[in-house]
Amino acid sequence: MADKYPLPKFHFQVEWASVSISFTEVSGLDVETEVIEYRDGASPEFSKLKMPGMQKFSNITLKRGVFKSDNEYFSWWNTVAENHGNVA
């Protein structure tokens, strides 16, 4: 057994409150900004302006996590799984 924690095969470490949780895979860290095309009716230009719009965030997926004496994350997960709390 390894003397150090987390085990070497877990490559990602997530800080949850004051606890470090290790995962083999983390995905979904994407942000997309929609483009707003706008042309003022009184504008002498024949082209549209492009401006940043709303941002979309993808779902984060954490795979194969290892929890060492951590009940705080598991309690939060149970609350979300039972639909009794906020996800964020």
Buried (B, 14 or more C-beta within 10 A) or exposed (E): EEEEEBEEEBEBEBEBEEBEBBBBEBEEEEEEEEEEEEEEEEEEEEEEEEEEEEEEEEEEEBEEBBEEEBEEBEEBEEEEEEEEEEEE
